[in-house]
Amino acid sequence: MLAVPQLLESVLVSGKINKRSRGIYIDSDLEVVRVKVTSDLKEELQQKAKELGKRNIEELLLYAAQKL
């Protein structure tokens, strides 16, 4: 069985996992980008994320941005 930090590292997309005396610190190394879209576009993005096997819109947009 994997230890918690190893398990988290196995699914981490970006960043670092640091074991500390008071627990585990996850530094995602990701920055927030905000965008407002219409309800229709949001539904389209959710559907596209599902089609591409992404867990959510954020994962879809991160994938798209990395492709650029």
C-alpha positions in Angstrom: 0.0 0.0 0.0 1.3 3.5 -0.9 1.9 6.1 1.7 -0.3 9.2 1.4 2.4 11.5 0.0 3.3 8.8 -2.6 -0.4 8.3 -3.5 -0.9 12.0 -3.9 2.2 12.3 -6.1 0.9 9.6 -8.3 -2.1 11.7 -9.3 -0.5 15.2 -9.1 -0.6 17.1 -12.4 1.7 19.9 -11.4 3.5 21.1 -8.3 5.0 19.5 -5.3 3.9 17.5 -2.2 5.8 18.2 1.0 5.5 16.2 4.2 5.5 18.5 7.2 5.5 17.9 10.9 1.9 19.1 11.1 0.7 17.3 8.0 1.0 17.4 4.2 1.5 20.6 2.2 0.4 20.6 -1.4 1.9 23.4 -3.6 0.0 23.0 -6.9 2.2 25.6 -8.7 -1.0 26.6 -10.5 -2.3 30.1 -10.8 -5.9 31.2 -11.0 -7.3 32.6 -14.2 -10.9 33.8 -14.1 -13.3 34.0 -17.0 -17.0 34.5 -17.2 -19.0 32.6 -19.8 -22.7 32.3 -20.7 -24.7 29.4 -19.3 -24.9 27.8 -22.7 -21.1 27.9 -23.2 -20.5 26.5 -19.7 -22.8 23.6 -20.6 -20.9 23.1 -23.9 -17.6 23.1 -22.0 -18.9 20.6 -19.5 -20.0 18.3 -22.3 -16.6 18.7 -24.1 -14.8 17.9 -20.9 -16.8 14.7 -20.5 -16.2 13.7 -24.1 -12.4 14.1 -23.7 -12.3 12.2 -20.4 -11.6 15.3 -18.3 -12.9 15.5 -14.8 -14.2 19.1 -15.0 -14.0 22.3 -17.0 -10.8 23.4 -15.2 -9.0 20.3 -16.3 -10.3 20.8 -19.9 -9.1 24.4 -20.0 -5.7 23.5 -18.5 -5.4 20.9 -21.3 -6.4 23.4 -24.0 -4.0 26.1 -22.7 -1.1 23.6 -22.6 -1.8 22.7 -26.2 -1.4 26.3 -27.2 
